Amino acid sequence: MFRNLFVLIAIVVLAMLARRFLTASSSSKPVSSKDENTVQCDECRAYIAENQAIESQGKHFCSQKHLQAWQQRQ
């Protein structure tokens, strides 16, 4: 009887530790993109942080290469 009680207590403790570990690791993620403004690259359609985008003529680009490709087509 004590053996079954010990096993049950051990399972409950392990479950609590696992939940605490998983909750702590998910809350320590870096700031997500929803917390900062994002824009879409007009060349490849990828979303990037607005402060990292290259802006030209009201358009946003993720790299200088994509800006040049867009300019060549215009």
BELVENTA-V910707 format. One record per residue. N is the residue number from 1. RES is the residue in one letter. SS is DSSP state (2 for helix, 1 for strand, 0 for the rest). PSI is psi in whole degrees, 0 to 359 (NA if undefined). D_FIRST is the distance of its C-alpha to the first C-alpha in whole Angstrom. Layout:
n: {N,N}
res: {RES,RES}
ss: {SS,SS}
psi: {PSI,PSI}
d_first: {D_FIRST,D_FIRST}
This chain:
n: {1,2,3,4,5,6,7,8,9,10,11,12,13,14,15,16,17,18,19,20,21,22,23,24,25,26,27,28,29,30,31,32,33,34,35,36,37,38,39,40,41,42,43,44,45,46,47,48,49,50,51,52,53,54,55,56,57,58,59,60,61,62,63,64,65,66,67,68,69,70,71,72,73,74}
res: {M,F,R,N,L,F,V,L,I,A,I,V,V,L,A,M,L,A,R,R,F,L,T,A,S,S,S,S,K,P,V,S,S,K,D,E,N,T,V,Q,C,D,E,C,R,A,Y,I,A,E,N,Q,A,I,E,S,Q,G,K,H,F,C,S,Q,K,H,L,Q,A,W,Q,Q,R,Q}
ss: {0,2,2,2,2,2,2,2,2,2,2,2,2,2,2,2,2,2,2,2,2,2,2,2,2,2,2,0,0,0,0,0,2,2,2,0,0,1,1,1,0,0,0,0,0,0,1,1,1,2,2,2,0,1,1,1,0,0,1,1,1,0,0,2,2,2,2,2,2,2,2,2,2,0}
psi: {315,329,315,320,317,316,317,316,318,318,317,316,315,320,319,318,319,316,317,318,314,322,319,321,327,333,349,21,154,166,129,167,341,345,353,160,136,153,164,133,129,354,304,354,13,149,134,160,138,325,350,353,151,125,136,126,40,3,156,142,149,343,163,324,317,326,314,319,318,319,324,329,344,NA}
d_first: {0,4,5,5,6,9,10,11,12,14,16,17,19,20,21,23,25,26,27,29,30,32,33,35,36,38,39,41,43,47,49,50,53,52,53,56,59,60,63,63,65,69,69,65,63,61,59,60,60,63,63,63,66,69,71,75,77,74,72,69,68,65,67,71,71,70,73,76,75,75,78,80,79,81}
